[in-house]
């Protein structure tokens, strides 16, 4: 009997344990970047009202039996659904992603962004910038239909992943992005620990009062030729910025820009610009922060603000945007002032005095910390 028990115990010890579900690290990163507040809600702790809404949504989604059009419509969030989620956000503490304008506003941003992903990557609705965003396949072809079908199977298989288990729509949105190999939003994560460690360490010891500006922000200009790693205009920005940084009244430089132009480029503007500043101009690497996600001038300013906040810089201290004369003029224009609320929903900060054809002041705003997956490549 004792030998039998010992043998049973030995066999049990030899068997693999599966106490925890498999975790897709990529999906976890995507969920945290795109839907930080929504995915922080634990389904088992959801209040009765939200639990009822989630159950109704699951039944509608399950009834579709993976039929694409039915499933995409069933996964779309209504205003009433969003209200139920917002009501479930804890009022105490500070949940991940909670922005300056409150829980409901952040929940609505995240879920409307999720709806936009379903529209663009599921139904094929044209994105805001179709030349650089949107599905890999042409939306009127069989390849797009096959990609959507594959994403639906992928989402169904992964719907129990801890990162997406609140609602099947989260798995579906991330699977649609995944099926198109658009890893842009998490390509450099953990950004500040892995790529900005040296400047962030220096920032902790920085006396910000010593400097007139917390940073020079350099927006990238992508080359239209895929064979080029950096454009001539970006080189101009770097030459101007290096000259200005040498005056000694700026604490850091932030290079900002993703791999945007041309579509499918593998050269990340922020990375190439930092490399050039170090190799050609001798700027210390610990003085340069990369911001490798921005895809537009609006998000150059928004994302630079996020890096300043993360490194502990005072947001009420102005920065200096250094760019070519046409871009600098545009940033100071009424057109750009109107574009920010139209695309971001707010002004990422205050554009100030233009000191020269190449330099314009910008004072960041905490509003820039609002996560918005309407652009899933840079939420």
QUIQUIFEN-V924925 format. One record per helix or strand of 3 or more residues. SS is the DSSP state (H for helix, E for strand). FROM is the first residue (numbers start at 1). TO is the last residue. If there is no record, write none. Layout:
[[SS	FROM	TO] [SS	FROM	TO]]
This chain:
[[H	2	14] [H	25	34] [H	38	40] [H	43	45] [H	48	63] [H	68	75] [H	79	87] [H	103	123] [H	142	158] [H	168	179] [H	184	186] [H	191	194] [H	197	204] [H	208	210] [E	213	219] [H	232	245] [E	250	256] [H	269	281] [H	285	287] [E	288	291] [H	297	310] [E	319	322] [H	325	331] [H	334	343] [E	349	356] [E	359	364] [H	366	369]]
